Amino acid sequence: VVPGIAALIAAANSRAVPVVIVTNQSGVGRGLYGWSDFNAVQSEIARHLANMHARWDAVFASPFPPGNWPMRKPHPGMLLAGAEAFDLDLERSWILGDRATDMEAGQRAGIEGGLFVGNGYDDDEIMNALAHASDSYAVRRIAKPHQALMHLPFLKNA
């Protein structure tokens, strides 16, 4: 489990803020691993989170390879499905991600903003992620997931 993510998820849990994971998993679609393998990894992550008093509410995973697939980031399909499933207000929702495609998916979904967590990427990935910021979509760069607590309006002072 990425250091700091459990504290962030636990803070959301304590405020009854749904935690929805959206993840591209083209390895499933390309036959590199199966859904049972994916589920085993997710179960192990969930177990570790539970030991830290944190849990997610849902996981939406796309098996599609890069391309023009509505349910693969940077398209917003998984975010829209999560919003519908949990009756979320997209204009008050945020995405936390480590790729420019995460920030783009959030922008396309019409959410309030994105937090880009990334230190190990080249300058192009960082610049592409931050380039999605606009007057109607905030993008902020953070170094560690726990720093999201200072940036998310619904989790400040958690």
C-alpha positions, 0 to 999 in steps of 0.5 A, a space after each residue: 500500500 502506498 504510504 499515506 494512502 490509508 490515512 487519506 482513505 480513512 479520513 474520507 471514510 470518517 466523513 462518509 465520503 465515498 472512495 471509488 477506485 478507477 483503474 486502467 487494467 489493460 493487462 487483463 484485456 491483453 491476457 497478461 493476467 486474468 480477473 482472478 489475479 486482479 481480484 486477488 491483488 485487490 483483496 490483498 490491498 483491501 486487507 492491508 487497508 482494513 488493518 489501517 482502518 480504511 476501506 474503499 467503496 468500489 473499484 471500477 477497472 477497465 480491461 481495454 488497451 490504450 485507445 478510444 474506449 469510453 470506459 478507459 481513462 482518459 475518457 470519463 466512463 468509469 468516473 461517471 459510472 462511479 458517480 451514478 452508483 453512489 449518487 455523487 455530486 461531480 462538481 464537488 468530487 476530486 480525483 487523485 492520480 499519478 498519470 496525466 490521463 487521470 487528470 484528463 479523465 477528471 476534467 472530462 467528467 466535470 469534477 472539481 479537480 485533480 490531485 496529481 501525485 508524482 515524483 518519478 515521472 519525466 517532465 512531459 508527464 508532469 507538464 501534461 498532467 498540470 496542463 489540464 488545469 483551467 478556471 473550472 478544473 483545479 489541478 494540484 501537484 502533491 508529493 505524497 497521498 496524505 498531502 491531499 488532506 490539505 487540498 480537498 475541501 471536504 477533508 481539510 483538518 481531517 
